Amino acid sequence: MIGFLTLLKREVMRFIKDALDTIAPPTVDVILYMLIFGLALGARLGEVQGVSYIQFMMPGLILMSIIRNSFYNPAYSLFQSRWDGNIADALSSPLSYTQMALAIILGGVARGLLVGVLVLIAALVLTNLPFAHPILVLVYGLSVSIAFAGLGCIVGLCAKNWEGINTVNVFLLDPLVLLGGVFYSLEMVRGIAVIESLTRLNPFTYIIGGFRGALLGTTEADAIIGLILALGLGVVLVMLSILLFRVGYHLKA
Amino acid sequence: MIVPAISFQHLRKAYRNLIALDDLCLDLQPGEFFGLLGPNGAGKTTSLHTIIGLVKPTAGRVLIKDLDAVRDYRQVHRLVGITFQEFVLDAQFLNVREILIYQAGYFGVSPKHAGSRADELLQQFALWDKRASRVQELSGGMKRRLMLAKALMHDPEILILDEPTAGADVELRHQIWEMLQDFHQQGKTILLTTHYLEEAERLCERVAILQKGRLLAVGSPKELARQRDQHRLEDVFLELIRSDKQ
């Protein structure tokens, strides 16, 4: 257990010690979104699903922060350790492959949740969030962060260069998140065929919608469907990460 | 019967167009100081990496005190400390002392014990003044010593050293030799690869000479020289490598 906790501590200290590069920028980024889209533009949009626009967009922004940061930490940490060769420290230790994968994933969960909480605090300064189903909010945050830390772990193992990680972010994560209804409801895009279809087909729509329901009490998406999707994704991605560690994918010759 | 500290049993490693190890059979006795010699690409590093699971054998197996290096990897890793050819140091955000403490942590050493062990090794390896420095601030020789200290943090029974003196100046090389002789006297089994044949001659009780993954000869440096009517290990080495090429 000491070995597992040591690796987990390493993964956490990695972003804590470098907080100006790892925690501050994504938090400030999202606060700017809040100010520009929420306060400046949102005042002209009126109510969406029975809440003000700034309230409407907050759950999506919080989840977006959790997703991105949970993904980045394991992806960059693992790739850099492969790049520098010091992944051999863990591989030549008595840690099991499952322990290695889980410690790296939990490091990502910690960063995702930390940034999520900071964004939530900023959101509470700017607007009121009712926390309609607080337990669900917590379970959502955890399951989404586990799922995307798992994805980060897989990408950190599979990437052949630094650009590989950015490619996944730019071509997969960003489109899925931004077309998942962070800034708009399905009602708002009705009639815009391309956006409406992409949004309806996007599983993130149900995850973000469900989280919005848990936080605000709005009902456009079923909170349980989103949760099942997030949990399912989490289980699959974590299992896949462990499997890749066990077979030594890009770790062993 | 004495259980070998390390036993390579019909070990074979093949990559697409290359056979890195070809039916390697070799036993190292507990407490032995053993040298693995050969030209570049002979399979020395590959052999070492099979012990700690960084290379998966194509066939055969490696046993460490009768434990299978693949199946029982967690128990095997507890017994082994390794220094790599390259400077494998977690330089992302840790200082010298932290590198040692984290290393011990991976092996299950409690933070309290890891701290005192790190301080002991920092003094022994003349790195105490650099304990708060980042790896980037260390000279090549200091990095070599840090790598060695890192391998010793969990007090392993078996020490595997992949070219531990590569790039070291004469003084540092002698320092490292003295340290290795101390560890050997403490009863540790040491498996070392090196390109410096006088180093192998001076330190190793037995050596094995590899070429293209095949074992050409094994024995004590004196024995090998006597068998071939030579005076130095270097002459034996050259004779074996040249005749194998023909």
Chai-1 contact restraints between the chains, C-beta under 6 A:
chainA,res_idxA,chainB,res_idxB,connection_type,confidence,min_distance_angstrom,max_distance_angstrom,comment,restraint_id
A,I2,B,G105,contact,1.0,0.0,6.0,A-B,restraint_1
A,I2,B,G108,contact,1.0,0.0,6.0,A-B,restraint_2
A,G3,B,Y106,contact,1.0,0.0,6.0,A-B,restraint_3
A,G3,B,G108,contact,1.0,0.0,6.0,A-B,restraint_4
A,T6,B,Y102,contact,1.0,0.0,6.0,A-B,restraint_5
A,T6,B,G105,contact,1.0,0.0,6.0,A-B,restraint_6
A,T6,B,Y106,contact,1.0,0.0,6.0,A-B,restraint_7
A,R10,B,Y102,contact,1.0,0.0,6.0,A-B,restraint_8
A,R14,B,F93,contact,1.0,0.0,6.0,A-B,restraint_9
A,K17,B,F93,contact,1.0,0.0,6.0,A-B,restraint_10
A,G85,B,E86,contact,1.0,0.0,6.0,A-B,restraint_11
A,G85,B,V88,contact,1.0,0.0,6.0,A-B,restraint_12
A,N86,B,V88,contact,1.0,0.0,6.0,A-B,restraint_13
A,N86,B,D90,contact,1.0,0.0,6.0,A-B,restraint_14
A,A88,B,V88,contact,1.0,0.0,6.0,A-B,restraint_15
A,S92,B,I52,contact,1.0,0.0,6.0,A-B,restraint_16
A,S92,B,H77,contact,1.0,0.0,6.0,A-B,restraint_17
A,S92,B,I82,contact,1.0,0.0,6.0,A-B,restraint_18
A,S93,B,H77,contact,1.0,0.0,6.0,A-B,restraint_19
A,S93,B,Y106,contact,1.0,0.0,6.0,A-B,restraint_20
A,S93,B,F107,contact,1.0,0.0,6.0,A-B,restraint_21
A,P94,B,R74,contact,1.0,0.0,6.0,A-B,restraint_22
A,P94,B,H77,contact,1.0,0.0,6.0,A-B,restraint_23
A,P94,B,R78,contact,1.0,0.0,6.0,A-B,restraint_24
A,K252,B,L54,contact,1.0,0.0,6.0,A-B,restraint_25
A,K252,B,K56,contact,1.0,0.0,6.0,A-B,restraint_26
A,A253,B,V55,contact,1.0,0.0,6.0,A-B,restraint_27
